[in-house]
Amino acid sequence: MESICEPCNPEPPVLKAVVETVELVNEHWWHLPERDVVAGKVLGWIDENVKAMTPILNSCAEK
């Protein structure tokens, strides 16, 4: 018996959603007014992680 999921390939839509989410994060994160209330050390940690993960997640577009 064939699984109901075998005919579908969810990977392309998932990868597209990842790339779109990364674009939205980079479009908005750096300008959010809430950044002013986050402790500098925490904000620096988040910023570094966003910068580090962006190219990795954008590589999903190449698949």
N, CA, C and O atoms as a DFTB+ gen file, in Angstrom:
252 C
 N C O
     1  1       0.831      -1.182       0.000
     2  2       0.000       0.000       0.000
     3  2       0.878       1.249       0.000
     4  3       1.853       1.324       0.748
     5  1       0.544       2.207      -0.817
     6  2       1.322       3.438      -0.957
     7  2       0.956       4.420       0.159
     8  3      -0.220       4.618       0.467
     9  1       1.956       5.016       0.743
    10  2       1.722       6.025       1.769
    11  2       1.095       7.257       1.125
    12  3       1.401       7.580      -0.023
    13  1       0.230       7.939       1.848
    14  2      -0.389       9.135       1.279
    15  2       0.617      10.268       1.108
    16  3       0.347      11.219       0.375
    17  1       1.772      10.188       1.769
    18  2       2.773      11.244       1.655
    19  2       3.789      10.984       0.547
    20  3       4.517      11.899       0.162
    21  1       3.854       9.778       0.035
    22  2       4.855       9.479      -0.985
    23  2       4.740      10.361      -2.224
    24  3       5.767      10.817      -2.727
    25  1       3.533      10.624      -2.742
    26  2       3.464      11.424      -3.956
    27  2       3.850      12.890      -3.750
    28  3       4.255      13.560      -4.700
    29  1       3.728      13.388      -2.530
    30  2       4.037      14.799      -2.316
    31  2       5.495      14.964      -1.897
    32  3       6.085      14.096      -1.254
    33  1       6.046      16.093      -2.278
    34  2       7.411      16.421      -1.897
    35  2       7.358      17.766      -1.182
    36  3       7.364      18.808      -1.839
    37  1       7.306      17.767       0.138
    38  2       7.167      19.039       0.856
    39  2       8.441      19.883       0.869
    40  3       8.407      21.043       1.280
    41  1       9.550      19.321       0.428
    42  2      10.808      20.051       0.563
    43  2      10.831      21.402      -0.153
    44  3      11.194      22.392       0.483
    45  1      10.468      21.507      -1.436
    46  2      10.542      22.825      -2.087
    47  2       9.725      23.915      -1.385
    48  3      10.237      25.020      -1.202
    49  1       8.480      23.652      -0.985
    50  2       7.751      24.708      -0.269
    51  2       8.381      25.072       1.076
    52  3       8.360      26.234       1.483
    53  1       8.934      24.084       1.754
    54  2       9.576      24.349       3.045
    55  2      10.820      25.211       2.836
    56  3      11.034      26.175       3.572
    57  1      11.628      24.880       1.857
    58  2      12.834      25.660       1.574
    59  2      12.469      27.084       1.162
    60  3      13.141      28.037       1.556
    61  1      11.418      27.230       0.379
    62  2      10.960      28.561      -0.034
    63  2      10.533      29.360       1.195
    64  3      10.865      30.539       1.311
    65  1       9.809      28.737       2.103
    66  2       9.365      29.414       3.324
    67  2      10.552      29.842       4.178
    68  3      10.529      30.921       4.770
    69  1      11.578      29.017       4.247
    70  2      12.780      29.367       5.017
    71  2      13.429      30.615       4.431
    72  3      13.763      31.547       5.163
    73  1      13.606      30.635       3.123
    74  2      14.243      31.779       2.460
    75  2      13.402      33.043       2.647
    76  3      13.944      34.114       2.918
    77  1      12.093      32.922       2.505
    78  2      11.209      34.080       2.691
    79  2      11.278      34.597       4.132
    80  3      11.258      35.806       4.361
    81  1      11.356      33.692       5.088
    82  2      11.439      34.090       6.494
    83  2      12.754      34.811       6.779
    84  3      12.771      35.808       7.501
    85  1      13.844      34.317       6.221
    86  2      15.146      34.974       6.389
    87  2      15.095      36.384       5.816
    88  3      15.602      37.325       6.428
    89  1      14.487      36.532       4.648
    90  2      14.371      37.862       4.042
    91  2      13.588      38.812       4.948
    92  3      13.977      39.965       5.134
    93  1      12.484      38.318       5.509
    94  2      11.678      39.157       6.398
    95  2      12.429      39.531       7.667
    96  3      12.350      40.669       8.130
    97  1      13.158      38.572       8.226
    98  2      13.948      38.861       9.427
    99  2      14.962      39.954       9.129
   100  3      15.083      40.917       9.886
   101  1      15.688      39.809       8.033
   102  2      16.702      40.814       7.705
   103  2      16.091      42.153       7.320
   104  3      16.709      43.197       7.525
   105  1      14.916      42.135       6.778
   106  2      14.235      43.373       6.405
   107  2      13.771      44.151       7.634
   108  3      13.776      45.382       7.629
   109  1      13.370      43.434       8.687
   110  2      12.760      44.096       9.841
   111  2      13.606      44.107      11.106
   112  3      13.542      45.075      11.863
   113  1      14.390      43.075      11.360
   114  2      15.083      42.930      12.638
   115  2      15.936      44.141      12.988
   116  3      15.909      44.617      14.122
   117  1      16.675      44.626      12.037
   118  2      17.657      45.672      12.311
   119  2      17.020      47.022      12.617
   120  3      17.707      47.934      13.077
   121  1      15.710      47.167      12.368
   122  2      15.039      48.458      12.546
   123  2      13.921      48.413      13.583
   124  3      13.203      49.399      13.747
   125  1      13.759      47.316      14.272
   126  2      12.686      47.206      15.262
   127  2      12.930      48.143      16.439
   128  3      14.041      48.196      16.966
   129  1      11.901      48.885      16.857
   130  2      12.079      49.768      18.012
   131  2      12.333      48.979      19.303
   132  3      12.925      49.502      20.246
   133  1      11.890      47.743      19.339
   134  2      12.106      46.900      20.521
   135  2      13.584      46.645      20.790
   136  3      13.958      46.283      21.906
   137  1      14.416      46.828      19.790
   138  2      15.863      46.629      19.991
   139  2      16.400      47.539      21.094
   140  3      17.378      47.206      21.764
   141  1      15.748      48.696      21.276
   142  2      16.205      49.667      22.270
   143  2      16.036      49.181      23.710
   144  3      16.702      49.687      24.614
   145  1      15.159      48.213      23.929
   146  2      14.910      47.761      25.295
   147  2      15.592      46.427      25.623
   148  3      15.479      45.925      26.742
   149  1      16.296      45.860      24.644
   150  2      17.004      44.598      24.861
   151  2      18.414      44.932      25.364
   152  3      19.083      45.815      24.826
   153  1      18.847      44.228      26.383
   154  2      20.186      44.453      26.934
   155  2      21.242      44.311      25.835
   156  3      21.145      43.437      24.973
   157  1      22.237      45.173      25.880
   158  2      23.268      45.203      24.843
   159  2      23.937      43.863      24.593
   160  3      24.163      43.482      23.445
   161  1      24.252      43.153      25.656
   162  2      24.915      41.857      25.515
   163  2      24.000      40.859      24.810
   164  3      24.445      40.096      23.953
   165  1      22.726      40.872      25.177
   166  2      21.753      39.965      24.556
   167  2      21.538      40.360      23.097
   168  3      21.504      39.504      22.212
   169  1      21.393      41.655      22.856
   170  2      21.192      42.134      21.491
   171  2      22.382      41.766      20.609
   172  3      22.199      41.355      19.463
   173  1      23.577      41.907      21.123
   174  2      24.773      41.528      20.362
   175  2      24.777      40.044      20.036
   176  3      25.145      39.647      18.930
   177  1      24.366      39.224      20.997
   178  2      24.306      37.775      20.776
   179  2      23.290      37.432      19.688
   180  3      23.565      36.620      18.804
   181  1      22.109      38.060      19.760
   182  2      21.078      37.810      18.749
   183  2      21.567      38.278      17.380
   184  3      21.431      37.560      16.390
   185  1      22.135      39.480      17.326
   186  2      22.627      40.020      16.042
   187  2      23.663      39.096      15.413
   188  3      23.612      38.823      14.213
   189  1      24.598      38.617      16.222
   190  2      25.632      37.722      15.687
   191  2      25.027      36.426      15.158
   192  3      25.467      35.904      14.133
   193  1      24.032      35.914      15.845
   194  2      23.386      34.686      15.396
   195  2      22.585      34.914      14.112
   196  3      22.586      34.067      13.219
   197  1      21.908      36.046      14.021
   198  2      21.179      36.370      12.787
   199  2      22.173      36.476      11.628
   200  3      21.931      35.941      10.546
   201  1      23.287      37.166      11.859
   202  2      24.304      37.319      10.808
   203  2      24.906      35.968      10.409
   204  3      25.152      35.719       9.229
   205  1      25.137      35.110      11.383
   206  2      25.750      33.809      11.100
   207  2      24.788      32.869      10.385
   208  3      25.195      32.120       9.497
   209  1      23.519      32.904      10.765
   210  2      22.539      31.961      10.205
   211  2      21.994      32.392       8.847
   212  3      21.530      31.550       8.078
   213  1      22.042      33.684       8.540
   214  2      21.463      34.167       7.286
   215  2      22.051      33.472       6.062
   216  3      21.279      32.966       5.248
   217  1      23.374      33.415       5.883
   218  2      23.897      32.751       4.693
   219  2      23.601      31.256       4.671
   220  3      23.389      30.670       3.609
   221  1      23.589      30.652       5.844
   222  2      23.302      29.216       5.906
   223  2      21.873      28.956       5.457
   224  3      21.623      28.075       4.636
   225  1      20.937      29.728       6.000
   226  2      19.538      29.521       5.642
   227  2      19.251      29.959       4.208
   228  3      18.413      29.361       3.534
   229  1      19.943      31.004       3.736
   230  2      19.749      31.427       2.345
   231  2      20.254      30.369       1.362
   232  3      19.839      30.359       0.203
   233  1      21.131      29.494       1.803
   234  2      21.616      28.451       0.913
   235  2      20.485      27.492       0.538
   236  3      20.620      26.717      -0.409
   237  1      19.375      27.540       1.270
   238  2      18.206      26.733       0.917
   239  2      17.676      27.111      -0.457
   240  3      17.072      26.285      -1.141
   241  1      17.899      28.354      -0.861
   242  2      17.422      28.799      -2.172
   243  2      18.166      28.107      -3.300
   244  3      17.665      28.023      -4.421
   245  1      19.347      27.617      -3.010
   246  2      20.167      26.982      -4.042
   247  2      19.792      25.526      -4.260
   248  3      20.297      24.893      -5.187
   249  1      18.912      24.982      -3.420
   250  2      18.560      23.556      -3.524
   251  2      17.424      23.351      -4.486
   252  3      16.993      22.218      -4.700
